[in-house]
Amino acid sequence: QALFMSVSVTVIGVILGVLLTSLMGYVLSRREYIANGFLSILVFIPMVYSGGLVASYYINTQLFKLSDTIWALILPICVSSFNVIVCRTFFSITIPDSLIESAKIDGARQMSIYFRIVLPLSLPVLATIGLFLCFSYWNDWFQAMLYINKESLLTLQAFLNRLLTDINMLAQ
């Protein structure tokens, strides 16, 4: 059961994380977007200054009601500021503005530009972000320790951590 939960959380988290991170990175890479500067600062500040464990715990348990759900293992790690900045930098350097403009002239909307033009050209950054997220989700036991009380929702890493803690307590 724990192995199945680890694989499920990793697969769902990587797919969702790559999609959300690349979408946010693409929006922030477009210079003509009005709120680009404000959102860039909004993404950059949490990378430097953390909100703290108590605040994130309160938001995830009381506001979003994520305790004892699989989403408590997925959503807190899903989008990181570092990954968004990597995507934004890749999109702004690699994808030329003329390509986007020509797609707009042909009548494409932003979502079709993103899915039909930008994503196929950005497989290297998507693979990199996917690898970062895969390692983050697979090695994470801390989210389960904070938010999961049901044994059926424990990931393999949280189960092994709990087992090691119990063995150490018995040895003492």
PEDAUR-V977853 format. One record per backbone hydrogen bond with DSSP energy under -0.5 kcal/mol. CO is the residue of the C=O (numbers start at 1). NH is the residue of the N-H. E is the energy in kcal/mol with one decimal. If there is no record, write none. Layout:
# PEDAUR-V977853
((CO,NH,E) (CO,NH,E))
This chain:
# PEDAUR-V977853
((1,5,-2.2) (2,6,-2.3) (2,156,-1.0) (3,7,-2.5) (4,8,-2.6) (5,9,-2.8) (6,10,-2.3) (7,11,-2.6) (8,12,-2.6) (9,13,-2.4) (10,14,-2.4) (11,15,-2.2) (12,16,-2.6) (13,17,-2.8) (14,18,-2.6) (15,19,-2.0) (16,20,-2.7) (17,21,-2.7) (18,22,-2.3) (19,23,-2.1) (20,24,-2.3) (21,25,-2.6) (22,26,-2.4) (23,27,-2.2) (24,28,-2.3) (25,29,-1.1) (26,30,-0.8) (27,30,-0.8) (29,31,-0.6) (30,33,-1.0) (33,36,-1.2) (35,39,-2.6) (36,40,-2.2) (37,41,-1.9) (38,42,-2.2) (39,43,-1.8) (40,44,-2.3) (41,45,-2.5) (42,46,-0.6) (43,47,-0.5) (44,47,-0.8) (44,48,-1.0) (45,48,-0.8) (45,49,-3.3) (48,50,-0.6) (52,56,-1.7) (53,57,-2.5) (54,58,-2.5) (55,59,-2.4) (56,60,-2.4) (57,61,-2.3) (58,62,-2.4) (58,63,-1.2) (59,64,-2.5) (60,66,-2.9) (66,69,-1.2) (69,72,-1.0) (70,73,-1.1) (70,74,-0.9) (71,75,-2.3) (74,77,-0.9) (74,78,-0.9) (75,78,-0.5) (75,79,-0.5) (80,84,-2.0) (81,85,-2.3) (82,86,-2.2) (83,87,-2.4) (84,88,-2.8) (85,89,-2.4) (86,90,-2.3) (87,91,-2.8) (88,92,-2.5) (89,93,-1.9) (90,94,-3.0) (90,95,-0.5) (91,95,-1.3) (94,96,-0.7) (96,99,-0.6) (96,100,-1.2) (97,101,-2.7) (98,102,-2.3) (99,103,-1.6) (100,104,-2.1) (101,105,-2.3) (102,106,-1.7) (103,108,-2.6) (104,107,-1.2) (109,113,-2.5) (110,114,-2.6) (111,115,-2.7) (112,116,-2.5) (113,117,-1.8) (113,118,-2.3) (114,119,-2.6) (117,121,-1.0) (118,122,-1.0) (119,122,-0.9) (120,123,-0.6) (122,126,-2.0) (123,127,-2.4) (124,128,-2.0) (125,129,-2.7) (126,130,-2.4) (127,131,-2.2) (128,132,-2.4) (129,133,-2.7) (130,134,-2.5) (131,135,-2.3) (132,136,-2.1) (133,137,-3.0) (134,138,-2.5) (135,139,-2.1) (136,140,-0.6) (137,140,-0.6) (141,145,-1.8) (142,146,-2.0) (143,147,-2.8) (144,148,-1.9) (147,68,-2.3) (147,149,-0.5) (150,153,-0.9) (151,154,-1.1) (155,159,-2.6) (156,160,-2.6) (157,161,-2.2) (158,162,-2.6) (159,163,-2.4) (160,164,-2.5) (161,165,-2.3) (162,166,-2.4) (163,167,-2.3) (164,168,-2.3) (165,169,-2.1) (166,170,-2.3) (167,171,-2.2) (168,172,-1.4))
